[in-house]
Amino acid sequence: MYKNNKSTDLILKTKPEFNLLIIIFRILPFQIFATIWMTGASKIMGTLMLNTFITPLTLSVIVGVLTFTIFSIIAIFRYKNMYLKTEYRIYNNRIEYTEGFWTIEEKTLLFKNVTETNLKIGIFQGKAKIGTVLLVTPTITRNNRYEKQGGLYIKDIKDPKMIYNKLSELMI
């Protein structure tokens, strides 16, 4: 597809770094919502089953703990495996990347389609010496509730400042 040597020479390859603390904080709002919802639902179900050997409060606590634990294990397993299979390869005129867990996607983003480059380092990312580089494209993703700027999020990578600078340099 890309014939000349300038565009086929690999400049840099990077992978996301798995950090348990960051993943826990990333999924925490969903975990709390799911736990509260399941606890409430089990309390109602426990109240309706009056002749059981377990009280509605005990049932709701058990369901809440199980929900929180199971969601944590599933999310950590998913992120860990997704990060193992994700890879970003940077060339002079494009970035090729492989992402996914159950469905692996291979994509190419040409630098001529990138309108902006952003560097984001959150509080916990900074402590772990990782960050996220965003390559913004003119596309917009829409769904019923919101619009999202298109582009590529290169999440949780080591030495994000160096990669950000290199990408910015290549896009000039």
C-alpha positions in Angstrom: 0.0 0.0 0.0 2.8 2.5 0.9 5.7 2.0 -1.5 8.4 4.6 -0.8 11.0 3.9 1.9 10.2 7.1 3.8 6.7 5.9 4.5 7.6 2.3 5.3 10.4 2.8 7.8 9.2 2.2 11.3 10.1 5.1 13.6 8.6 4.1 16.9 6.5 1.3 18.4 4.7 1.6 21.7 2.1 -0.3 23.8 -0.2 0.8 26.7 1.0 0.1 30.2 -1.4 -1.7 32.5 -1.8 0.1 35.8 -4.3 -1.4 38.2 -4.9 1.8 40.2 -5.8 3.7 37.0 -8.1 1.0 35.8 -9.9 0.8 39.1 -10.5 4.6 39.1 -11.6 4.5 35.5 -14.3 1.9 36.2 -15.3 3.0 39.7 -18.4 5.1 38.7 -19.9 2.2 36.8 -19.1 -0.2 39.6 -20.8 2.1 42.2 -23.9 2.5 40.0 -24.1 -1.3 39.3 -23.6 -2.1 43.0 -26.3 0.3 44.2 -28.7 -0.8 41.5 -28.2 -4.5 42.2 -28.4 -3.9 46.0 -31.7 -2.1 45.6 -33.1 -4.7 43.4 -32.1 -7.5 45.7 -33.6 -5.6 48.7 -36.9 -5.4 46.9 -36.7 -9.1 45.9 -35.8 -10.1 49.4 -38.8 -8.1 50.8 -41.1 -9.9 48.4 -39.8 -13.3 49.5 -41.0 -13.1 53.2 -40.6 -16.8 54.0 -36.8 -17.0 53.3 -34.1 -18.0 55.8 -32.1 -14.8 55.0 -33.2 -11.2 55.8 -33.6 -8.6 52.9 -30.8 -6.5 54.4 -28.4 -9.5 54.5 -29.3 -10.5 51.0 -28.8 -6.9 49.6 -25.3 -6.7 51.3 -24.3 -10.1 49.9 -25.5 -9.1 46.4 -23.8 -5.7 46.7 -20.4 -7.2 47.6 -20.7 -9.9 44.9 -21.6 -7.3 42.2 -18.7 -5.0 43.1 -16.3 -7.9 43.2 -17.4 -9.6 40.0 -17.5 -6.3 38.0 -14.0 -5.5 39.2 -12.6 -8.9 38.2 -14.3 -8.8 34.7 -13.1 -5.2 34.0 -9.5 -5.8 35.2 -9.4 -9.0 33.1 -10.8 -7.1 30.0 -8.4 -4.2 30.3 -5.4 -6.4 31.0 -6.0 -8.5 27.9 -6.9 -5.5 25.7 -3.7 -3.8 26.7 -1.7 -6.9 25.9 -3.1 -7.0 22.3 -2.8 -3.2 21.6 0.1 -1.8 19.7 0.9 1.5 18.0 3.4 1.7 15.1 4.5 5.1 14.0 5.9 5.8 10.5 6.8 9.1 8.8 3.3 9.7 7.3 1.0 7.5 9.4 0.3 5.5 12.5 -0.8 1.9 12.3 -2.4 0.4 15.3 -4.0 -2.8 16.6 -6.6 -2.5 19.3 -9.2 -4.7 20.9 -9.9 -7.7 23.1 -12.7 -9.9 21.8 -12.6 -8.1 18.4 -9.1 -7.1 17.2 -9.1 -4.1 14.9 -6.2 -3.0 12.7 -6.3 0.5 11.5 -4.2 3.2 9.8 -4.4 6.9 10.4 -2.7 9.1 7.9 -1.1 12.2 9.5 -2.5 14.4 6.7 -5.9 13.7 8.3 -4.9 14.8 11.8 -5.9 18.4 12.7 -4.6 18.6 16.2 -2.4 16.7 18.7 -3.1 16.8 22.4 -1.2 15.4 25.4 -3.2 14.4 28.6 -1.6 13.3 31.8 -4.0 12.7 34.6 -3.1 12.7 38.3 -2.7 9.0 38.6 -1.2 8.7 35.1 1.5 11.2 36.2 2.3 9.1 39.3 2.7 6.0 37.1 4.7 8.0 34.5 2.3 7.3 31.7 -0.1 9.5 29.7 -2.5 9.7 26.7 -1.8 11.3 23.4 -4.9 12.3 21.3 -4.6 12.7 17.5 -7.7 14.7 16.5 -9.4 14.2 13.1 -12.2 16.1 11.5 -14.7 13.3 12.0 -17.4 13.5 14.7 -19.0 10.4 16.3 -22.7 11.0 17.2 -25.2 9.0 19.2 -28.5 9.9 20.8 -27.0 11.7 23.8 -23.7 13.4 22.7 -21.2 14.2 20.0 -17.6 13.1 20.3 -14.6 14.4 18.4 -13.1 11.7 16.2 -9.5 10.7 16.4 -7.1 8.2 18.0 -6.5 8.0 21.8 -3.1 6.5 22.4 -3.9 5.7 26.1 -1.6 4.9 29.0 1.7 4.9 27.2 5.2 5.3 28.7 7.0 8.5 28.0 4.0 10.3 26.6 5.8 13.7 26.3 8.4 12.2 24.0 5.8 10.4 21.8 3.7 13.6 21.7 6.7 15.7 20.6 7.7 13.1 17.9 4.1 13.0 16.5 3.9 16.8 16.5 7.2 16.9 14.7 6.1 14.4 12.1 2.9 16.3 11.3 4.7 19.6 10.4 
